[in-house]
């Protein structure tokens, strides 16, 4: 796993020992995505729509997460917008800008290279920006490990 970052973007990647099609399904089928990501969605991901899910991570089960699905390009790119580190149930984040999360897949020897890039942190209100960036930087490191474990267990 490697990473690269600036103040406005978080980049992570992981090489997975799975075919591109298998990684694609783990990313874009909302039920599978939720299993490794820690959120339960009731609806499928569909480009141009908003979807809400309930967090399943211990201690955060009271929170709802919303994604606005940006693009689904088969076996190539999946992206969504969201409010990063929006964990305070007393705060209405709806007026804040969202960041863009983009997953890309590339076939490599022995499997698939999965990259995630989240951009737009510089537009987040100053009071939340640093913490959101820090939490999502470590969060994407964990999520790359989570999808690798999920796919390994499914093999």
PECOR-V849471 format. One record per residue. N is the residue number from 1. SS is DSSP state (H for helix, E for strand, - for the rest). OMEGA is omega in degrees with one decimal (none if undefined). Layout:
BEGIN
((N SS OMEGA) (N SS OMEGA))
END
This chain:
BEGIN
((1 - 176.4) (2 E -178.0) (3 E 175.5) (4 E -177.2) (5 E 173.2) (6 - 177.7) (7 - -176.6) (8 - -175.1) (9 E 173.1) (10 E 177.9) (11 E 176.7) (12 E 174.1) (13 E 178.5) (14 E 174.2) (15 E -176.7) (16 E -180.0) (17 - -178.5) (18 - 175.6) (19 - -179.1) (20 H -178.8) (21 H -179.1) (22 H 178.3) (23 H 179.9) (24 H -179.6) (25 H 178.5) (26 H 178.8) (27 H -166.3) (28 H 172.2) (29 - -170.1) (30 H 179.2) (31 H 179.5) (32 H 177.7) (33 H -178.9) (34 H -179.1) (35 H -178.8) (36 H -176.9) (37 H 179.0) (38 - 177.8) (39 E 179.9) (40 E 176.2) (41 E 178.3) (42 - -176.1) (43 - 175.5) (44 - 172.6) (45 - 178.8) (46 - -177.8) (47 - 177.9) (48 - -178.5) (49 - 176.0) (50 E 179.2) (51 E 178.8) (52 E 177.6) (53 E 179.3) (54 E 178.2) (55 E 178.3) (56 - 179.3) (57 - -177.5) (58 - 180.0) (59 - -178.4) (60 - -175.8) (61 - 180.0) (62 - -175.8) (63 - 174.6) (64 E 179.6) (65 E 178.1) (66 E 173.1) (67 E 166.8) (68 E -175.4) (69 E -175.3) (70 E -176.0) (71 E 172.8) (72 E 179.5) (73 E -169.6) (74 - 177.3) (75 - -178.0) (76 - -174.5) (77 E 174.9) (78 E -179.1) (79 E 176.4) (80 E 174.2) (81 E 178.0) (82 E 174.8) (83 - -175.4) (84 - 177.2) (85 - 179.7) (86 - -171.2) (87 - 179.9) (88 - -176.4) (89 - 179.8) (90 - -176.6) (91 - 173.7) (92 - -177.2) (93 - -170.7) (94 - -179.8) (95 - 179.6) (96 - 172.5) (97 - 176.9) (98 - 170.5) (99 E 177.9) (100 E 177.2) (101 E -179.6) (102 E 173.0) (103 E 173.1) (104 E 179.7) (105 E 178.2) (106 E 176.2) (107 E 177.2) (108 E 177.3) (109 - 177.3) (110 - 178.0) (111 E -172.7) (112 E 172.3) (113 E 178.4) (114 E 177.1) (115 E 172.0) (116 E 176.5) (117 E 175.1) (118 E -177.6) (119 E 175.4) (120 - -178.3) (121 H -178.5) (122 H 179.0) (123 H 179.5) (124 - 179.4) (125 - -174.8) (126 H -177.8) (127 H -177.9) (128 H -168.5) (129 H -174.9) (130 H -178.7) (131 H 178.5) (132 H 179.7) (133 H 179.9) (134 H -177.4) (135 H 180.0) (136 H 174.5) (137 H 178.2) (138 H 179.5) (139 H 179.9) (140 H 173.5) (141 H 179.1) (142 H -177.6) (143 H 176.1) (144 H 175.4) (145 H -179.0) (146 H -179.6) (147 H 177.5) (148 H 178.1) (149 H -179.9) (150 H -178.3) (151 H 178.1) (152 H -179.7) (153 H -179.8) (154 H -175.8) (155 - none))
END
